[in-house]
Amino acid sequence: MGNISAKQSATRVETSSVCTTEAATGAHNFVVMDYSLLDGMGVGEFITSSTFSVGGQDWCIRFYPDGDGREPGYVGAFLCPCGAVADEGVRVKYTLSLREKDGRLHRCSTPYTLTRTFKSGDMGWGNTRVVHKSYLRRDCFVIRCELTVVQIPVVQMMSPN
């Protein structure tokens, strides 16, 4: 028998996948007029904005003119889901800010940014210290909510080139 030399070839496999995430972005301005008439309505009492839709989910802003009870002397604002929430929840990145009626940021308030997954039964998430009531000297202001609803990421195999 002769010397047989077997040549082995190495096979190299390379694959790729891609993750894509879609999102829907929107904003809602809740104009509060005649605040002085709301002041004193009671701790824990709130006014609700009209319902708005972003990312297939309905939302509203809850404004607490006398606070929600956790931070005495401060007004509060919360983003709240309206209606049913998907079983896996709804992931949202949002900012609540207090604005003058001309749209400028209120000088005594800092925008509040949060990322949260809202689940069924959640009443809302937000800021218990939007601004101290003593700084609301004007009778008209805007609570602005800018939000991005993040969809569930999708991972797919990429086709080879």
C-alpha positions in Angstrom: 0.0 0.0 0.0 1.2 3.3 -0.9 1.4 6.4 1.2 -2.0 8.1 0.9 -2.0 11.6 2.0 -5.5 12.8 2.9 -6.1 16.5 2.7 -8.7 17.8 5.1 -10.4 21.1 4.3 -11.6 23.3 7.1 -15.0 24.7 6.6 -15.6 28.1 8.2 -19.2 29.2 8.8 -20.1 32.7 9.7 -23.6 33.9 10.4 -25.3 37.1 11.4 -28.5 38.2 13.0 -30.0 41.6 13.4 -32.2 43.1 16.1 -34.6 45.8 15.1 -36.8 47.7 17.5 -39.6 50.0 16.3 -40.9 52.9 18.3 -43.7 55.5 18.1 -43.1 59.0 19.4 -45.6 61.7 20.3 -46.3 64.6 22.7 -49.3 65.9 24.5 -49.8 69.4 26.0 -52.2 69.6 28.9 -53.1 73.3 29.3 -54.1 74.1 32.9 -56.1 77.4 33.0 -57.3 79.1 36.1 -55.0 77.2 38.4 -56.0 79.4 41.3 -59.5 77.9 41.2 -58.0 74.4 41.4 -55.6 75.2 44.3 -57.1 73.8 47.5 -59.3 71.1 45.9 -57.6 68.5 48.2 -54.5 66.3 48.5 -54.9 63.2 46.3 -57.5 64.8 44.1 -56.5 65.1 40.4 -57.6 66.5 37.1 -57.2 64.3 34.0 -56.2 65.5 30.5 -58.1 64.3 27.5 -57.0 60.9 26.2 -54.3 60.8 23.5 -52.9 57.8 21.6 -49.2 57.0 21.0 -47.9 53.6 19.9 -51.3 51.9 19.8 -51.9 52.7 23.5 -54.2 55.3 24.9 -52.7 57.7 27.6 -53.7 60.6 29.8 -51.9 62.9 32.2 -53.1 63.2 35.8 -52.4 66.6 37.4 -52.6 66.8 41.2 -53.0 70.6 42.1 -52.4 69.9 45.8 -50.1 66.9 45.3 -50.7 63.2 45.7 -49.9 63.2 49.4 -46.2 62.2 49.3 -44.6 65.6 48.9 -46.5 68.3 50.8 -46.6 71.7 49.1 -45.8 70.4 45.6 -48.0 69.7 42.6 -47.7 66.3 40.9 -48.1 65.0 37.3 -48.3 61.4 36.1 -48.5 59.6 32.8 -51.3 57.0 33.0 -52.3 54.3 30.6 -56.0 54.3 29.6 -57.8 51.1 28.8 -56.2 47.7 28.4 -52.5 47.2 28.4 -50.9 44.3 26.5 -50.0 41.2 28.6 -46.2 41.8 28.2 -46.7 45.4 29.2 -45.9 48.6 27.3 -42.4 50.0 27.6 -42.3 53.8 27.5 -39.6 56.5 27.7 -41.1 59.8 28.6 -40.5 63.3 29.9 -43.0 65.4 31.9 -42.2 69.1 32.0 -43.9 72.2 33.3 -44.1 74.9 30.7 -45.2 78.5 30.5 -48.2 79.1 28.2 -45.8 80.3 25.5 -44.0 76.9 25.6 -40.9 77.9 27.5 -39.7 75.7 30.3 -41.0 77.0 33.7 -38.0 78.6 35.5 -38.5 76.7 38.8 -39.2 73.2 37.4 -36.9 70.5 36.0 -38.1 68.1 33.3 -38.6 64.6 34.7 -37.5 61.8 32.5 -38.4 58.1 33.1 -38.3 54.8 31.4 -41.0 52.4 32.6 -42.9 49.3 31.5 -46.5 49.8 32.3 -48.3 46.7 33.2 -52.0 45.9 33.4 -53.4 47.6 36.6 -50.8 50.3 36.8 -52.3 53.6 37.8 -49.5 55.7 36.4 -45.9 56.8 37.0 -44.7 60.4 37.3 -43.3 63.2 39.3 -44.6 64.0 42.8 -42.4 67.2 42.9 -43.2 69.0 39.6 -42.9 72.4 41.3 -43.6 73.9 44.7 -47.1 75.4 44.7 -45.7 78.8 45.7 -44.0 79.1 42.3 -47.2 78.8 40.4 -48.0 82.5 40.3 -49.5 82.5 36.8 -53.0 81.2 36.3 -52.1 79.3 33.1 -49.4 76.8 32.4 -48.8 73.6 30.4 -47.9 70.1 31.5 -46.1 68.6 28.5 -45.5 64.9 28.1 -43.1 63.7 25.4 -43.2 60.0 25.0 -41.7 57.1 23.0 -43.5 53.8 23.1 -40.9 51.1 22.4 -42.1 47.9 20.7 -40.9 44.4 21.4 -37.5 43.9 19.7 -37.5 41.5 16.8 -34.4 39.3 16.0 -34.0 37.9 12.6 -31.3 35.9 10.8 -29.5 37.9 8.1 -29.2 36.3 4.7 -25.6 35.8 3.6 -24.2 38.1 1.0 
